[in-house]
Amino acid sequence: MTRSRTTPRRRLAILGSGVAGLTAAVRAATDPAARTDVVLLTKARLTDSNSMLAQGGFAAVLPEGQRTPGDTVASHMADTIAAGAGHGSRPAIQTMCAQAAEAVDALLSHGVAFDRDPDGSLALGLEAAHSFPRILHAGGDASGAVITLALADSVRRLEAEGRLTVIEYAQASDIVLDAGTVAGVDYTDLGGRHHLAADAVLIATGGAGQLFSQTTNPAVATGDGLALAFRAGAVLADLEFYQFHPTALETVGPDGRQRSQLVSEAVRGEGAVIRDAHGRRFVADYHPLGELAPRDAVSRALALHRRAGGGQAYLDATGLEDLHGRGFLARRFPGLDAMTRAAGFDWRRDPLPIGPAAHYWMGGIVTDLEGATNIPGLYAAGEAARTGVHGANRLASNSLLEGAVFAARAVDHVLTRGASGDASGAEGQSSAATDAGRGGPLVLEGIPDPAAELLSGGAGRSRLAEAMQADAGVLRDADGLGRLASILGSWSADDPETANLLLLGRLLTAAAAAREESLGAHFRLDFPQRSLAHGPTGHGAAGARARIDVVRQPELAGRTA
């Protein structure tokens, strides 16, 4: 596909097919002026994504008469800021919360069947750290699947009408620049290596849960978009903030390895509690909100309590049917009911063994309010982006909302202002990058030793994930991060996904070592308090040990090796 510089039509390439990527594709393909060719690339099937697995819902303050009495957009903002430990961007949070109701209307127009109360009104649930019931669910505990499938159906219809192109099993390998501006993307599919010329590229590839051995994320979550953007020179920030979901069912798979399967926040919102090996509720010992505290606080409570001898933690939902009526668990959480039974548990009677599992990356590619990065023509949305809405810890059910709102804004920016030259977002980006980099983000200057041990295949990926889980998990300290940086610096990788994960592991480790304080999802055993200076307070021990030079700069910019 060759781009003509004389044609008035532009091309938008979208990488990823979660809620953000699908939202972007539908919005761009339904542009009334039909000025843009839309190509969506996804490295697996169209419906293989983190979004598809989301059990929680879609946080939104609906219009008066539809919302919970007393709830306001300002309250949603306040809850988001509090959960993010005050580290978020207020303009971004205001934008997201204020446009939530509009995003719900858009999803309804695409056939998303949100759950409703008996009177036909949209049902609103309560989840941890929300002040009011404001969470829309679909299919009980299948919100992500219902939303994703509805949007995917719209994409397939538009594809059949010739209004967009979908390329499945396409692994993006490079963001191509021309004089510093996006000119396209290189990718590999079953037919070989290709170049797709494009005036704008939107990265919506999701997170990188496969960095850790215990994760709720699917196998496709290898952080490809962040790695592509970093290598192209994009600004990244807040990489030390990785959220671990506290209630992941812990089982042992056929291969003898521990598996983590997500148990939605909404179960605790309905009244389930967490107990230790002795049957005692303990989370309130670590946070006054107990089980309904923000995710980072609950995960930290589980990790610290186990470290102190509390043993295995359990999610106890055995009292919910007494509270809500017989059959409630299967009716309210049909997917979870089936999952727990398949794992050998009857959660009406059996407490579920749980532990924290890597779930969501608050950090990512820094964007402004229009999804634009520091590279003209390069945009990001969804978990791959660092919009600033999540701060140091994401509030439950804000992720699908963020993806929908900012993907739509990014597409509107491409359509109304063009992607080359005038649509770089540079005007708003300088302030966004500065805000993202309070205290001095980092850049990796070191190059792996050519004689480094090669990581390849599933065994190599497992070694990386186990090392990250051990020393960059819920609890961190300088010794562990230094050891991890040294290990990662001694490895190299040849397959694309492992290479992306290894790069991102190094970046996360360097960022975590430099932030010598505890903030949100980043907890340092050796620096348990928040620093008065909001940002990294030193270079940490990781640099010299791993030949990684942690450089203080106004922004964390990628370097092409």
C-alpha positions as CSV (number, residue, x, y, z in Angstrom):
1,M,0.0,0.0,0.0
2,T,1.6,3.2,-1.1
3,R,0.5,6.7,0.1
4,S,0.1,9.4,-2.5
5,R,1.1,12.8,-1.2
6,T,-1.2,14.5,-3.7
7,T,-4.5,12.9,-2.6
8,P,-6.6,14.7,0.0
9,R,-7.5,11.5,1.7
10,R,-5.5,10.4,4.7
11,R,-4.9,7.0,6.2
12,L,-5.2,6.2,9.9
13,A,-3.6,2.9,11.1
14,I,-4.9,1.6,14.4
15,L,-2.9,-1.0,16.3
16,G,-4.9,-3.1,18.7
17,S,-8.5,-4.3,19.0
18,G,-9.5,-3.8,22.6
19,V,-12.2,-1.3,23.5
20,A,-9.9,1.7,22.6
21,G,-8.9,0.3,19.2
22,L,-12.4,-0.8,18.2
23,T,-13.9,2.5,19.4
24,A,-11.3,4.4,17.3
25,A,-12.0,2.2,14.2
26,V,-15.8,2.6,14.4
27,R,-15.6,6.4,14.9
28,A,-13.1,7.0,12.1
29,A,-14.9,4.7,9.7
30,T,-18.2,6.5,10.3
31,D,-16.8,9.9,9.6
32,P,-19.5,11.7,7.6
33,A,-16.9,13.3,5.3
34,A,-15.3,10.0,4.6
35,R,-11.9,11.6,4.3
36,T,-9.8,8.9,6.0
37,D,-8.9,5.4,5.0
38,V,-9.0,3.3,8.2
39,V,-6.8,0.2,8.7
40,L,-7.0,-1.8,12.0
41,L,-4.2,-4.2,12.7
42,T,-4.3,-6.7,15.5
43,K,-1.7,-9.4,16.3
44,A,-4.3,-12.2,17.0
45,R,-8.0,-12.4,16.3
46,L,-10.1,-9.3,16.4
47,T,-11.6,-10.2,19.8
48,D,-8.4,-11.3,21.5
49,S,-7.7,-8.5,24.0
50,N,-7.6,-7.6,27.7
51,S,-10.9,-5.8,27.2
52,M,-12.6,-9.0,26.3
53,L,-11.8,-10.4,29.7
54,A,-12.9,-7.4,31.8
55,Q,-15.3,-8.6,34.4
56,G,-15.9,-5.2,36.0
57,G,-17.9,-2.5,34.4
58,F,-18.0,1.0,33.0
59,A,-17.9,3.8,35.5
60,A,-20.1,6.7,34.5
61,V,-22.2,9.4,36.2
62,L,-25.4,9.4,34.1
63,P,-27.7,12.4,33.5
64,E,-30.0,13.6,36.3
65,G,-32.8,11.1,36.8
66,Q,-30.7,8.2,35.7
67,R,-27.8,8.5,38.2
68,T,-27.7,7.5,41.9
69,P,-29.1,10.4,44.0
70,G,-26.3,12.6,45.3
71,D,-23.8,11.4,42.8
72,T,-22.0,14.0,40.6
73,V,-19.2,14.2,38.1
74,A,-17.2,16.0,40.7
75,S,-17.6,13.0,43.0
76,H,-16.4,10.7,40.3
77,M,-13.4,13.0,39.8
78,A,-12.7,13.1,43.5
79,D,-12.8,9.3,43.8
80,T,-10.5,9.0,40.8
81,I,-8.0,11.4,42.2
82,A,-8.0,9.8,45.7
83,A,-7.5,6.3,44.3
84,G,-4.6,7.6,42.2
85,A,-2.9,9.0,45.3
86,G,-3.2,12.5,44.0
87,H,-0.8,11.8,41.2
88,G,-3.2,12.1,38.3
89,S,-3.8,14.9,35.9
90,R,-6.9,16.9,36.9
91,P,-7.7,18.2,33.4
92,A,-7.5,14.6,32.0
93,I,-9.7,13.3,34.9
94,Q,-12.2,16.0,34.4
95,T,-12.4,15.3,30.7
96,M,-12.9,11.6,31.2
97,C,-15.5,11.9,33.9
98,A,-17.4,14.7,32.2
99,Q,-17.7,12.7,28.9
100,A,-18.6,9.3,30.5
101,A,-22.4,9.7,29.9
102,E,-21.7,10.5,26.2
103,A,-19.5,7.4,26.0
104,V,-22.3,5.3,27.4
105,D,-24.8,6.7,24.8
106,A,-22.3,5.8,22.1
107,L,-22.0,2.2,23.3
108,L,-25.8,1.9,23.5
109,S,-26.0,3.1,19.9
110,H,-23.7,0.2,19.0
111,G,-25.9,-2.4,20.6
112,V,-24.2,-2.8,24.0
113,A,-26.8,-4.4,26.3
114,F,-26.0,-3.0,29.7
115,D,-27.8,-4.7,32.6
116,R,-31.0,-3.1,33.7
117,D,-33.2,-2.9,36.8
118,P,-36.7,-4.4,36.7
119,D,-38.1,-1.0,35.8
120,G,-35.9,-0.9,32.7
121,S,-33.4,1.7,33.9
122,L,-29.7,1.1,33.7
123,A,-28.5,-0.9,36.7
124,L,-25.8,0.8,38.7
125,G,-23.4,-1.1,40.9
126,L,-20.9,-0.2,43.6
127,E,-17.2,-1.1,43.5
128,A,-14.3,-0.4,45.7
129,A,-13.2,3.2,46.3
130,H,-16.3,4.6,44.6
131,S,-18.5,6.9,46.8
132,F,-21.7,6.0,44.9
133,P,-23.1,3.1,42.8
134,R,-22.2,4.3,39.3
135,I,-20.8,1.2,37.6
136,L,-22.7,-0.2,34.6
137,H,-22.3,-3.9,34.0
138,A,-23.2,-6.1,31.1
139,G,-23.9,-9.8,31.3
140,G,-23.4,-9.6,35.1
141,D,-19.6,-10.1,35.1
142,A,-19.0,-10.1,31.4
143,S,-19.0,-6.3,30.7
144,G,-15.8,-6.4,28.7
145,A,-16.9,-9.2,26.5
146,V,-20.3,-7.7,25.8
147,I,-18.8,-4.3,24.9
148,T,-16.0,-5.8,22.8
149,L,-18.3,-8.1,20.9
150,A,-20.8,-5.3,20.1
151,L,-18.0,-3.0,18.9
152,A,-16.4,-5.9,16.9
153,D,-19.7,-6.5,15.2
154,S,-19.8,-2.9,14.2
155,V,-16.3,-3.1,12.8
156,R,-17.1,-6.2,10.8
157,R,-20.2,-4.5,9.4
158,L,-18.2,-1.5,8.4
159,E,-15.5,-3.8,6.9
160,A,-18.2,-5.5,4.8
161,E,-19.3,-2.1,3.6
162,G,-15.8,-1.3,2.5
163,R,-15.4,1.5,5.0
164,L,-12.4,0.1,6.8
165,T,-9.8,-2.7,6.6
166,V,-9.1,-5.3,9.3
167,I,-5.8,-7.2,9.2
168,E,-5.6,-10.0,11.8
169,Y,-2.5,-11.8,13.0
170,A,-0.4,-8.7,12.2
171,Q,2.6,-8.1,14.5
172,A,3.7,-4.5,14.2
173,S,7.5,-4.2,14.2
174,D,8.3,-0.5,13.7
175,I,6.7,2.9,13.7
176,V,8.1,4.5,10.5
177,L,9.1,8.2,10.7
178,D,9.9,10.6,7.9
179,A,11.7,13.7,9.2
180,G,10.4,13.0,12.7
181,T,6.8,12.6,11.6
182,V,4.8,9.4,11.4
183,A,4.8,8.0,7.8
184,G,3.5,4.5,8.5
185,V,4.0,1.2,10.3
186,D,5.9,-2.0,9.4
187,Y,4.3,-5.3,10.3
188,T,4.5,-9.0,9.8
189,D,1.6,-11.3,9.1
190,L,1.2,-14.8,7.7
191,G,2.2,-13.5,4.3
192,G,5.5,-12.0,5.4
193,R,6.7,-8.5,6.2
194,H,4.8,-5.4,4.9
195,H,4.9,-1.6,5.1
196,L,1.7,0.3,5.6
197,A,1.9,3.9,4.7
198,A,-0.1,6.1,7.0
199,D,-0.5,9.7,8.0
200,A,-1.4,8.8,11.6
201,V,-0.9,5.8,13.8
202,L,-3.0,5.2,16.9
203,I,-1.4,2.7,19.4
204,A,-4.1,0.9,21.3
205,T,-2.3,-2.4,22.1
206,G,-3.1,-2.6,25.8
207,G,-0.8,-3.5,28.7
208,A,2.0,-5.9,29.5
209,G,0.7,-8.3,32.1
210,Q,2.9,-11.0,30.7
211,L,5.8,-9.2,32.4
212,F,4.8,-11.1,35.6
213,S,4.3,-14.7,36.4
214,Q,1.0,-14.0,38.1
215,T,-1.3,-12.0,35.9
216,T,-5.0,-11.6,35.0
217,N,-4.0,-10.6,31.5
218,P,-4.2,-12.8,28.4
219,A,-1.2,-14.1,26.5
220,V,-1.4,-11.2,24.0
221,A,-0.6,-8.6,26.7
222,T,3.1,-8.2,25.9
223,G,3.4,-4.4,25.8
224,D,4.2,-4.2,22.1
225,G,2.8,-0.7,21.6
226,L,4.8,0.8,24.4
227,A,8.0,-0.8,23.1
228,L,7.3,0.4,19.6
229,A,6.7,3.9,20.8
230,F,9.8,4.0,23.0
231,R,12.0,2.9,20.1
232,A,10.5,5.6,17.9
233,G,11.3,8.2,20.5
234,A,8.0,8.7,22.3
235,V,7.8,10.0,25.8
236,L,6.9,7.4,28.5
237,A,6.1,8.0,32.1
238,D,4.9,6.5,35.4
239,L,6.2,3.0,34.5
240,E,6.8,2.2,38.1
241,F,3.0,2.2,38.8
242,Y,1.7,-1.3,37.9
243,Q,-1.5,-2.3,39.5
244,F,-1.9,-5.7,41.0
245,H,-5.5,-6.9,41.4
246,P,-5.9,-8.2,44.9
247,T,-8.5,-10.9,44.3
248,A,-7.2,-13.4,41.7
249,L,-8.2,-17.0,42.3
250,E,-5.0,-19.0,42.8
251,T,-5.0,-22.5,41.4
252,V,-2.4,-24.9,40.0
253,G,-2.5,-25.7,36.3
254,P,-1.8,-29.0,34.6
255,D,1.8,-27.9,34.1
256,G,2.2,-27.5,37.9
257,R,2.5,-23.7,37.7
258,Q,0.3,-21.4,39.7
259,R,-2.4,-19.7,37.8
260,S,-4.3,-16.5,38.5
261,Q,-7.9,-16.0,37.4
262,L,-9.6,-12.7,38.0
263,V,-12.4,-12.4,40.6
264,S,-14.2,-9.1,40.0
265,E,-14.1,-6.1,42.3
266,A,-17.8,-6.2,42.2
267,V,-17.9,-9.3,44.4
268,R,-16.6,-7.3,47.2
269,G,-18.9,-4.5,46.3
270,E,-21.8,-6.9,46.9
271,G,-20.5,-7.8,50.4
272,A,-17.8,-10.5,50.1
273,V,-14.9,-10.2,52.6
274,I,-11.3,-11.2,52.8
275,R,-10.0,-13.5,55.5
276,D,-6.6,-14.9,56.4
277,A,-5.6,-18.5,57.0
278,H,-7.0,-18.2,60.5
279,G,-10.4,-17.0,59.3
280,R,-9.9,-13.4,60.5
281,R,-10.8,-10.3,58.4
282,F,-7.6,-8.3,58.3
283,V,-7.6,-5.8,55.5
284,A,-9.0,-3.1,57.9
285,D,-5.7,-3.4,59.9
286,Y,-3.9,-1.9,56.9
287,H,-6.6,0.5,55.5
288,P,-9.7,2.0,57.1
289,L,-11.9,1.1,54.1
290,G,-11.1,-2.5,54.5
291,E,-12.1,-4.7,51.5
292,L,-13.5,-1.6,49.7
293,A,-10.2,0.2,49.8
294,P,-8.4,1.0,46.5
295,R,-6.8,-1.9,44.8
296,D,-3.3,-1.0,45.6
297,A,-4.1,-0.8,49.3
298,V,-5.9,-4.2,49.3
299,S,-3.1,-5.9,47.4
300,R,-0.5,-4.4,49.7
301,A,-2.5,-5.6,52.7
302,L,-2.5,-9.1,51.3
303,A,1.2,-9.1,50.6
304,L,2.2,-7.5,53.9
305,H,-0.1,-9.8,56.0
306,R,1.3,-12.9,54.3
307,R,4.9,-11.6,54.9
308,A,3.9,-11.2,58.6
309,G,2.8,-14.8,58.9
310,G,-0.9,-14.4,58.0
311,G,-0.7,-17.2,55.4
312,Q,-3.0,-17.7,52.5
313,A,-5.7,-15.1,52.0
314,Y,-9.3,-16.1,51.0
315,L,-12.2,-14.3,49.4
316,D,-15.3,-15.3,51.4
317,A,-18.5,-14.8,49.4
318,T,-20.4,-17.5,51.4
319,G,-22.7,-15.0,53.1
320,L,-23.9,-13.3,49.9
321,E,-26.8,-15.7,49.3
322,D,-28.1,-15.1,52.8
323,L,-27.8,-11.4,52.1
324,H,-29.2,-11.3,48.6
325,G,-31.3,-14.5,48.2
326,R,-30.7,-18.0,47.0
327,G,-29.1,-18.3,43.5
328,F,-27.7,-14.7,43.7
329,L,-24.1,-15.7,42.9
330,A,-24.9,-17.6,39.7
331,R,-27.4,-14.9,38.7
332,R,-25.2,-11.9,39.4
333,F,-21.9,-13.4,38.4
334,P,-22.6,-16.2,35.9
335,G,-19.1,-16.2,34.5
336,L,-17.4,-16.3,37.9
337,D,-19.8,-19.0,39.1
338,A,-18.8,-21.2,36.1
339,M,-15.1,-20.4,36.5
340,T,-15.0,-21.2,40.2
341,R,-16.9,-24.5,39.7
342,A,-14.5,-25.5,36.9
343,A,-11.7,-24.9,39.4
344,G,-13.3,-27.2,41.9
345,F,-14.9,-24.7,44.2
346,D,-18.5,-24.1,45.3
347,W,-18.1,-20.5,46.3
348,R,-21.5,-20.5,48.0
349,R,-19.8,-22.6,50.6
350,D,-16.1,-22.5,50.0
351,P,-13.9,-19.4,50.5
352,L,-11.6,-18.9,47.5
353,P,-7.8,-18.8,47.8
354,I,-6.7,-15.5,46.4
355,G,-3.6,-13.4,45.9
356,P,-2.5,-10.3,44.0
357,A,-1.9,-10.6,40.2
358,A,-0.6,-8.1,37.7
359,H,-3.6,-6.4,36.2
360,Y,-3.1,-2.9,34.8
361,W,-0.3,-0.5,33.9
362,M,-1.0,3.1,34.9
363,G,2.1,4.2,33.1
364,G,2.6,4.3,29.4
365,I,2.9,6.6,26.3
366,V,2.4,10.1,27.4
367,T,-0.5,11.9,25.5
368,D,-2.3,15.1,25.7
369,L,-6.1,15.4,26.0
370,E,-6.5,14.5,22.3
371,G,-4.4,11.3,22.5
372,A,-1.5,13.0,20.7
373,T,2.1,12.2,21.7
374,N,5.3,14.1,21.3
375,I,5.8,12.6,17.8
376,P,3.7,14.3,15.1
377,G,1.1,11.8,13.8
378,L,1.5,9.3,16.7
379,Y,-1.4,8.8,19.0
380,A,-2.1,6.4,21.9
381,A,-5.3,5.4,23.8
382,G,-6.4,2.8,26.4
383,E,-3.9,1.0,28.7
384,A,-1.0,1.7,26.4
385,A,-1.4,5.4,27.0
386,R,-0.5,7.5,29.9
387,T,-3.3,10.1,29.8
388,G,-2.9,11.0,33.4
389,V,-6.3,9.9,34.6
390,H,-5.1,7.0,36.7
391,G,-2.3,8.6,38.6
392,A,-0.5,6.1,40.8
393,N,-3.4,3.6,41.0
394,R,-6.4,3.1,38.8
395,L,-9.9,3.4,40.2
396,A,-12.0,0.3,39.5
397,S,-14.0,0.4,36.2
398,N,-12.3,3.5,34.9
399,S,-10.2,1.6,32.3
400,L,-13.0,0.8,29.7
401,L,-14.2,4.3,30.2
402,E,-10.8,5.8,29.6
403,G,-10.3,3.8,26.4
404,A,-13.6,4.8,25.0
405,V,-13.3,8.5,25.8
406,F,-9.8,9.1,24.7
407,A,-9.9,6.9,21.6
408,A,-12.8,8.9,20.4
409,R,-11.0,12.2,21.1
410,A,-7.9,11.0,19.3
411,V,-9.9,10.1,16.2
412,D,-11.7,13.4,16.3
413,H,-8.3,15.1,16.4
414,V,-7.0,13.2,13.4
415,L,-10.2,13.8,11.4
416,T,-10.6,17.5,12.1
417,R,-7.0,18.7,12.1
418,G,-5.1,16.2,10.0
419,A,-2.3,14.0,11.3
420,S,0.8,15.5,9.7
421,G,2.3,18.8,10.7
422,D,-0.7,20.6,12.3
423,A,-2.0,17.7,14.3
424,S,1.0,16.6,16.2
425,G,-0.4,17.7,19.5
426,A,2.8,19.4,20.3
427,E,1.1,22.5,21.6
428,G,-0.5,20.6,24.4
429,Q,2.1,17.9,24.7
430,S,4.8,20.0,26.3
431,S,2.7,20.6,29.4
432,A,1.5,17.0,29.5
433,A,5.1,15.7,29.4
434,T,6.2,18.1,32.1
435,D,3.3,17.0,34.3
436,A,4.0,13.4,33.6
437,G,7.6,13.8,34.5
438,R,7.4,15.6,37.8
439,G,10.7,15.0,39.6
440,G,12.5,13.8,36.4
441,P,11.5,10.7,34.4
442,L,14.2,8.4,33.1
443,V,15.8,7.1,30.0
444,L,17.8,3.9,29.5
445,E,21.1,4.7,27.9
446,G,22.7,1.3,28.4
447,I,22.9,-1.3,25.7
448,P,22.8,-5.0,26.6
449,D,26.1,-6.9,26.4
450,P,26.3,-8.6,23.0
451,A,27.3,-11.7,24.8
452,A,24.2,-11.6,27.0
453,E,22.3,-14.9,27.6
454,L,19.6,-15.3,25.0
455,L,16.0,-15.6,26.2
456,S,13.8,-17.5,23.7
457,G,10.6,-19.5,23.7
458,G,8.2,-20.1,26.6
459,A,10.9,-21.1,29.0
460,G,12.8,-17.8,28.5
461,R,9.6,-15.8,28.9
462,S,8.8,-17.6,32.1
463,R,12.2,-16.8,33.6
464,L,11.6,-13.1,32.8
465,A,8.2,-13.2,34.4
466,E,9.3,-15.0,37.5
467,A,12.2,-12.5,38.0
468,M,9.8,-9.6,37.6
469,Q,7.3,-11.1,40.0
470,A,9.9,-11.7,42.7
471,D,11.5,-8.3,42.7
472,A,9.1,-5.8,41.0
473,G,5.8,-7.1,42.3
474,V,3.6,-5.6,45.1
475,L,6.6,-5.1,47.5
476,R,9.9,-3.7,46.3
477,D,13.2,-2.5,47.7
478,A,16.6,-1.4,46.5
479,D,18.3,-4.8,46.9
480,G,15.6,-6.6,44.9
481,L,15.4,-4.0,42.2
482,G,19.2,-3.9,41.9
483,R,19.3,-7.7,41.6
484,L,16.5,-7.6,39.0
485,A,18.3,-4.9,36.9
486,S,21.4,-6.9,36.9
487,I,19.6,-10.1,35.8
488,L,17.7,-8.2,33.0
489,G,20.9,-6.6,31.8
490,S,22.5,-10.0,31.3
491,W,19.7,-11.2,29.0
492,S,18.8,-10.5,25.4
493,A,15.9,-11.8,23.2
494,D,15.3,-12.6,19.6
495,D,11.6,-13.1,19.2
496,P,9.6,-9.8,19.1
497,E,7.3,-10.3,22.0
498,T,10.1,-11.4,24.4
499,A,12.3,-8.5,23.2
500,N,9.5,-6.1,24.0
501,L,8.9,-7.5,27.4
502,L,12.6,-7.4,28.2
503,L,12.8,-3.8,27.2
504,L,9.8,-2.9,29.3
505,G,11.0,-4.9,32.3
506,R,14.3,-2.8,32.2
507,L,12.3,0.4,32.0
508,L,9.9,-0.5,34.8
509,T,12.8,-1.6,37.0
510,A,14.8,1.6,36.4
511,A,11.7,3.8,37.2
512,A,10.9,1.8,40.3
513,A,14.5,2.0,41.6
514,A,14.6,5.8,41.0
515,R,11.4,6.5,42.8
516,E,12.6,6.3,46.4
517,E,9.2,6.7,48.1
518,S,6.0,4.8,48.3
519,L,3.1,6.1,46.2
520,G,0.0,4.3,45.0
521,A,0.8,1.0,43.5
522,H,4.5,1.5,43.9
523,F,5.5,0.4,47.4
524,R,9.1,0.4,48.6
525,L,9.8,-1.5,51.8
526,D,12.8,0.6,52.3
527,F,10.9,3.9,51.7
528,P,7.4,3.2,53.0
529,Q,6.3,6.8,53.1
530,R,5.5,9.2,50.4
531,S,8.2,11.8,49.7
532,L,7.4,15.5,50.2
533,A,9.0,16.0,46.8
534,H,6.5,14.3,44.4
535,G,8.8,12.4,42.2
536,P,11.9,10.3,42.0
537,T,14.4,11.3,44.8
538,G,17.5,9.5,43.6
539,H,19.0,7.2,41.0
540,G,18.7,4.1,43.1
541,A,21.0,1.1,43.0
542,A,19.9,-0.4,39.7
543,G,22.0,1.6,37.4
544,A,25.6,0.6,38.0
545,R,24.8,-3.0,38.7
546,A,23.1,-3.6,35.4
547,R,25.0,-1.2,33.0
548,I,21.8,0.8,32.9
549,D,22.4,4.5,33.1
550,V,19.5,6.2,34.8
551,V,19.6,9.7,33.5
552,R,17.5,12.6,35.0
553,Q,15.8,14.4,32.1
554,P,12.7,16.5,31.6
555,E,11.0,13.5,29.9
556,L,11.5,9.8,29.4
557,A,12.3,9.5,25.7
558,G,12.9,6.4,23.7
559,R,16.2,5.7,22.0
560,T,16.5,3.6,18.9
561,A,19.2,1.0,19.5
